[in-house]
Amino acid sequence: MTTAEHPSARPTLASLRRARALFLTGRQLPAEIPEDIAAAWRRARFFGVRHDVTDPSPASRVRPSASPLPAAARPVLERIAPTLSTEQTAFMLTDERLRVLWATGLASDGLRDLSEHLVGHNSAALALRTGRRAEVHGPEHFLDLWQDVSAVSVPLRAPQTGRLLGTLTVACALRAGDGPHPGAPLAEAAASAVEAELLSRSRAAERVLLDAYLRAAGQPGSAVVALDGRNRFVSEAAERLLSPEGLEALERDTMALRLGTDSEAAARPAHGPAAAAHSSVSSAASPSHHVRLPDGIPCSAVLTPVPHLGSIIGAVAVLEPVEPAAVVPSTRTDVALAGHSVPWRHAVARAVELARCPEPLLLVGERGTGKTSLARELVADPSAFDAAEGELPACLDELVSGRPLLIRHAERLAPQDTATLNSLLDTHPGVPLLATYTPGASPGPCLQRLLDTLGARSVTLPALRERPDDIRELVTALAPHPAPGQPPLTWTLDALRALEEHPWPGNVTELAHLVRALAENRRTTGPVRRAELPDPVREGPATRPLSPMEHAERATILETLRLHGGNKARTAAALGIARATLYRKLRGYRG
């Protein structure tokens, strides 16, 4: 296993208690307090953690994950748990986001999350950040609740890739003196057993997937693909039929199955020869279903989940060629919007297909994803109303008579307008209504009823961070026409890479503002260089692996930089830190 993250020379517990009391009252720390402890306390203050809370991490449902950690770890931990003194010891398992997946003993009630932005400094967060065994004792913690607790945590890694999957923690009453935590041998032994179980299950799961593939590909010439998110088995016939985009579509649906969610592309039950040919893959699996493949791929696909030890580990897809005459022609050319990435084409094609029938259509997406632009491409000359600007005008008679109505920002409809639309759709369910909706605060019952009505014919547009392949086409389309005699705006490869790597919280609208500002205000000639981009874009993603705490801290800093136009002095003031600290943090994220 690993070496503990705990230097040999540490201050006494008494001196740490005195230093913590000074810190909490805003006074200067003594020189002997190690910088790592002081920095941990400062991070907790930066995140707004209260030291005197009684319920540090309120219960929240942990979403299903494709990680094999919970299933592999639980049998191991349940064998060990009876040997512990549960009245004096806590034993916990977290995932890579420090959410508690399993606990026994003192931690079995109430504690649900060990993230530093919720509970401050703790051994699990330290172990995940450093990748080594870590100990935190008494006053090193930020919370009052843990002043009499000593804890040791060990990181858990995927045996084949080395990726951090979570942590194991053993906590007990505060101990004094040097030497490793008494629970360290138990934590490391348990971690070794869990990683061995992960390796065993991984190899067994690969064999199960391969067996399912071989059964489905038993006939010569069968076009079969088996996937689990990491491995792909593709027959020669399938390789001839599928494009890379087709494989990506199958992979997305497979991961949706593993996560226990419904895939948009898997909407109807399978039938026909493909389903019959594949019915032998697994009688215990969930029902097979058709997968929507990207336009232009000359085959259909039926996807069947592959179960193992009570969970879905992957899927097998059986492909059937489609006659050229049966292929529905692409309608992408009907929409003159930039973008050829798979997520964008899929969303646009679905919207075009639904818009062929003049019935209600809901376009959903984050702010700035192009919902209104797409709506105006789908329907010619609609009446338009922005719910953010006032009450619903008296145009509903035109809607009933057949003229399309576009409602922007449906999330901001007044209650009386929402009730009017609900009543209208009850009596005229086929009116040509288009609405755009940006998810945010929980909708009230009246708006939720409207969304439920429109949800049967809805399309979710991908965020710009989900379609970085479209950046180069978008910057050309969004650039204003140059003045006579002036060259068009061009970009260096380094600048384009920075644009592609940026998360774009404002999506296409934010990108459009940046492109127009550069086109109108830049004083230099030639291609736009990376150095000309705003700080949050120029900085790019971190060049080293960041801990969950660092990810949250970096996102906060970059968002504040964006809100203050890249001005570092105003950003530092807004965050309550020195400007030198801001520069140091930004340099640290770059490794």
Salt bridges, closest charged atoms under 4 A:
GLU5 OE1 - ARG132 NH2 2.08
GLU35 OE2 - ARG42 NH2 2.36
ASP36 OD2 - ARG10 NH1 3.51
ASP52 OD2 - ARG50 NH2 3.08
GLU78 OE2 - ARG74 NH1 3.76
ASP95 OD2 - ARG99 NE 2.68
GLU116 OE1 - ARG43 NE 3.16
GLU116 OE2 - HIS121 ND1 3.62
GLU116 OE1 - ARG129 NH1 3.45
GLU135 OE2 - ARG133 NH2 3.71
GLU135 OE1 - HIS137 NE2 3.04
GLU140 OE2 - HIS6 NE2 3.63
GLU140 OE2 - ARG10 NH2 3.72
ASP144 OD1 - ARG20 NH2 2.46
ASP144 OD2 - HIS51 ND1 3.07
GLU188 OE2 - ARG133 NH1 2.94
GLU197 OE2 - ARG201 NE 2.80
GLU206 OE2 - ARG230 NH2 2.93
GLU251 OE1 - ARG232 NH2 2.61
ASP295 OD2 - ARG332 NH2 3.93
GLU353 OE1 - ARG292 NH1 3.74
GLU353 OE2 - ARG350 NH1 3.60
GLU359 OE1 - ARG457 NE 3.93
GLU366 OE2 - ARG465 NH2 2.49
ASP381 OD1 - ARG403 NH2 3.60
ASP386 OD2 - ARG408 NH1 3.44
ASP386 OD1 - HIS409 ND1 2.72
GLU398 OE1 - ARG403 NH1 3.34
ASP426 OD2 - ARG449 NH2 2.30
ASP470 OD2 - ARG467 NE 2.73
GLU473 OE1 - HIS340 ND1 2.89
ASP494 OD1 - ARG497 NH2 3.92
ASP494 OD1 - ARG530 NH1 3.07
GLU500 OE2 - ARG472 NE 2.73
GLU501 OE1 - ARG530 NH2 3.99
GLU510 OE2 - HIS502 NE2 3.78
GLU532 OE2 - ARG522 NH2 2.86
GLU532 OE2 - ARG529 NH1 3.84
ASP535 OD1 - ARG538 NH2 2.07
ASP535 OD2 - LYS568 NZ 2.39
GLU539 OE1 - ARG590 NH1 2.36
GLU550 OE2 - ARG544 NH2 3.12
GLU553 OE2 - LYS585 NZ 3.00
GLU559 OE2 - ARG562 NH2 2.73
